[in-house]
Amino acid sequence: MIIKKTKQEIEVLRESGKVLRSIMDNLCEAVKPGVFTGDLETLACKLIKEAGARPAQKNFPMGGGLVFPTAIITAVNDEVVHAPALPSRELNSGDIVSIDFVIEYPLHDGKTDIPEYWPKNPYSKLGGYYTDMSRTVPVGKISTELRKLLKVTKESLDLAIDQVKPGNTLRDIAKAVQTHVEANGFSVVRDLVGHGVGHSLHEEPHVPNYIFGAEIENVTLEPGMVLAIEPMTTTGNFKVKEDKKTFAFKTVDGSVSAHFEHSVAVTREGNIILTK
């Protein structure tokens, strides 16, 4: 079931998105050769706590009694998503790293000063709202091909967001991504897709980045929907595999992957990029 958000809830989601974006800005600025992904994790946890938010991915159930161990995802080079920010992993010049995380904000825990008119999320014990974001950034100097990959993937997200308006469909979003990415010689990951967001970390509907068939419902966009749109691309084959030991999804051929994401609300006038 797709849960549409009220105007008041979307206003709170905008505040959550502002907090998330500010933290993301700081994390991306901290990326440089010699930094460990664990350093980024430490910084993220500090900033999230100071903002009065909660890292929604940390300790998230992954099945089989396992939980995701870190607040942020740091996918390096051939990793697409779900790579934990491990303390011992060093970033080297020429790498690219995708930073991806979700926060819940604000927390109704008695410690945060919250305006009385802000609605409480009925689906969360702490009453906060969820926003999701990802950016891929270079570590030091990167190749011309990787600079193009980052540029094209970010452009595909912008083009997808242009399609977010009432009456358009998920296929319009998917077509915008796939057409631009493939026209520039790259591939779009099929096995991993975007999703609804806001009341929880993952909601319906699935939001693919490729022109899909009957396996996914071609939902018509309506005001109140909130979508996490997240093109995931590769320099080679679009197929991915999961590393059961680390939770990370990697490209099957070792090609490099990029990932950009915004949380976007559908409004009567078009859309609001909550994490812009």
C-alpha positions in Angstrom: 0.0 0.0 0.0 1.3 3.5 -0.9 1.0 5.9 2.0 0.4 9.5 0.9 1.7 12.2 3.2 -0.3 15.3 4.3 1.0 18.8 3.5 2.0 19.1 7.2 4.0 15.9 7.0 5.7 17.0 3.9 6.8 20.2 5.7 8.4 18.1 8.4 10.0 15.9 5.8 11.5 19.1 4.3 13.1 19.8 7.7 14.3 16.2 7.9 15.8 16.6 4.4 17.6 19.8 5.3 19.2 18.1 8.2 20.2 15.1 6.1 21.6 17.3 3.3 23.7 19.3 5.8 25.3 16.2 7.2 25.9 14.8 3.7 27.7 18.1 2.8 30.0 17.6 5.7 30.7 14.0 5.0 31.5 14.6 1.3 33.9 17.4 2.3 35.7 15.0 4.6 36.5 12.5 1.8 40.1 12.5 0.7 43.0 10.0 0.2 44.0 8.4 3.5 40.6 8.8 5.2 39.1 5.6 6.4 35.4 4.8 5.9 35.3 4.3 9.7 36.3 8.0 10.1 33.3 9.0 8.0 31.1 6.8 10.2 32.3 8.4 13.3 31.7 11.9 11.9 28.2 10.9 10.7 27.2 9.5 14.1 28.4 12.7 15.8 26.6 15.0 13.4 23.4 13.0 13.4 23.3 13.0 17.2 24.0 16.8 17.4 21.1 17.4 14.9 18.6 15.6 17.1 18.2 12.8 14.6 18.6 9.0 14.5 20.7 6.9 12.0 17.9 4.8 10.6 20.1 2.2 8.9 22.2 1.3 11.9 21.0 -2.0 13.4 18.4 -2.3 10.7 17.3 -6.0 10.3 18.9 -7.7 7.3 17.4 -11.1 7.8 18.6 -14.2 9.5 19.1 -12.4 12.8 21.7 -10.1 11.2 21.6 -6.3 11.4 23.3 -3.6 9.4 26.3 -2.5 11.5 26.8 1.2 10.6 24.9 4.5 10.3 26.1 5.1 6.7 26.8 3.1 3.6 30.2 3.7 1.9 30.3 1.8 -1.4 33.7 2.0 -3.0 34.4 1.5 -6.8 32.8 -1.8 -7.8 30.4 -1.8 -4.8 26.9 -0.5 -5.7 25.1 -0.2 -2.3 24.9 -1.7 1.2 28.7 -1.6 2.0 29.2 -0.9 5.7 31.5 2.0 6.7 34.2 -0.3 8.2 36.9 1.2 10.5 39.8 -0.4 8.7 38.9 0.5 5.1 41.1 3.2 3.6 40.2 5.4 0.7 42.8 5.9 -2.0 43.3 8.5 -4.7 41.5 7.4 -7.8 38.6 5.7 -5.9 35.1 6.9 -6.0 32.8 6.4 -2.9 29.1 6.5 -2.7 27.8 7.7 0.7 24.2 6.7 1.3 22.2 7.1 4.5 18.8 7.6 6.1 17.8 9.6 9.1 14.7 9.8 11.3 14.0 13.3 12.4 12.8 14.9 14.6 12.8 12.6 17.6 9.9 12.9 20.0 12.1 11.8 22.9 11.6 14.7 25.3 15.1 16.1 24.5 14.4 17.9 21.2 12.5 21.2 20.9 9.8 20.4 18.4 7.1 22.9 17.2 3.7 21.9 18.5 2.2 22.0 15.0 4.6 19.4 13.7 2.7 16.1 13.3 4.1 13.0 14.9 4.7 10.0 12.6 2.2 7.4 13.7 4.3 4.5 12.3 7.4 5.2 14.5 7.9 4.9 18.2 10.0 8.1 18.2 7.6 9.9 15.9 10.2 11.1 13.4 10.1 11.2 9.6 12.5 9.4 7.3 14.6 11.0 4.4 17.1 9.2 2.2 20.0 10.5 0.2 23.1 9.3 -1.6 26.0 11.0 -3.4 29.1 9.6 -5.1 32.2 11.6 -4.8 35.8 11.3 -6.1 38.7 10.5 -3.8 41.6 12.7 -5.0 42.1 12.7 -8.7 40.0 10.3 -10.7 40.0 9.2 -14.4 38.1 11.0 -17.1 35.8 8.0 -17.5 34.8 8.1 -13.8 34.3 11.9 -13.9 31.9 11.3 -16.8 30.2 8.5 -14.9 29.5 10.8 -11.9 28.3 13.6 -14.1 25.9 11.4 -16.2 24.5 9.6 -13.1 23.8 12.9 -11.4 22.2 14.3 -14.6 20.0 11.2 -14.8 18.7 11.8 -11.3 17.9 15.4 -12.2 16.1 14.3 -15.4 14.1 11.7 -13.4 13.0 14.4 -10.9 11.8 16.5 -13.8 9.3 13.7 -14.4 7.9 13.8 -10.9 4.5 15.5 -11.2 0.9 14.4 -10.9 -0.3 12.3 -13.8 3.1 11.0 -14.8 4.1 7.4 -14.0 7.0 5.4 -12.6 7.8 4.5 -16.1 8.4 8.1 -17.0 11.0 8.3 -14.2 12.6 5.1 -15.3 12.8 6.1 -19.0 14.4 9.4 -18.2 17.2 7.6 -16.2 17.8 4.7 -18.6 17.7 6.8 -21.8 20.3 9.3 -20.5 22.6 6.8 -18.9 22.7 4.4 -21.9 23.1 7.2 -24.4 26.3 8.1 -22.6 27.7 4.5 -22.8 27.0 3.3 -19.3 24.6 0.8 -17.8 21.7 1.0 -15.3 21.5 -1.6 -12.5 18.2 -3.6 -12.6 18.2 -5.7 -9.5 18.2 -2.7 -7.1 15.6 0.1 -7.2 14.3 3.1 -5.4 11.3 3.1 -3.1 8.8 5.1 -1.2 10.0 6.8 2.0 8.8 9.0 4.8 6.9 7.1 7.4 9.5 4.3 7.3 12.8 3.6 5.7 11.4 1.5 2.8 7.8 1.9 1.6 5.9 1.1 -1.6 6.2 1.6 -4.5 9.3 0.2 -6.0 10.9 3.0 -8.2 13.0 1.4 -11.0 15.7 3.1 -13.0 15.1 1.0 -16.2 12.1 0.6 -18.5 10.3 -2.3 -16.7 7.5 -4.6 -17.6 4.6 -6.3 -15.9 6.8 -7.4 -13.0 6.4 -4.0 -11.4 3.3 -1.9 -11.3 3.4 1.3 -13.4 2.0 3.6 -10.7 0.6 6.9 -11.6 2.0 9.7 -9.4 -0.4 11.6 -7.1 0.1 14.5 -4.7 1.3 13.2 -1.3 3.5 10.5 -2.6 7.2 10.6 -1.4 9.8 8.8 -3.4 13.5 8.0 -2.9 14.7 8.1 -6.5 18.2 6.6 -6.8 19.9 5.9 -10.2 22.6 3.3 -9.8 24.9 2.9 -12.8 28.0 1.1 -13.9 30.8 1.5 -16.4 30.3 -2.2 -17.5 27.6 -4.8 -17.1 24.4 -4.0 -15.2 24.4 -7.3 -13.3 25.2 -7.3 -9.6 25.9 -9.9 -6.9 25.6 -9.8 -3.1 28.6 -10.3 -0.8 27.0 -12.3 2.0 29.8 -11.5 4.4 29.5 -7.7 4.1 26.0 -7.1 2.8 27.5 -5.2 -0.1 26.1 -5.5 -3.7 28.9 -5.5 -6.2 29.1 -5.5 -10.0 29.6 -9.0 -11.4 32.3 -7.9 -13.8 34.3 -5.6 -11.4 33.2 -2.4 -13.2 32.8 0.8 -11.2 29.4 2.0 -10.0 28.0 5.4 -9.1 24.8 6.2 -7.1 22.9 9.4 -6.6 19.7 9.8 -4.7 17.1 12.4 -3.5 13.9 12.1 -1.5 11.2 13.8 -3.5 7.6 14.7 -2.7 4.9 14.8 -5.3 2.8 18.0 -5.0 -0.1 19.5 -6.9 2.3 22.0 -8.5 4.9 19.3 -9.4 7.5 18.2 -6.8 9.6 19.2 -3.8 13.2 17.9 -3.6 13.2 17.3 0.2 17.0 16.7 0.3 18.1 19.4 -2.1 
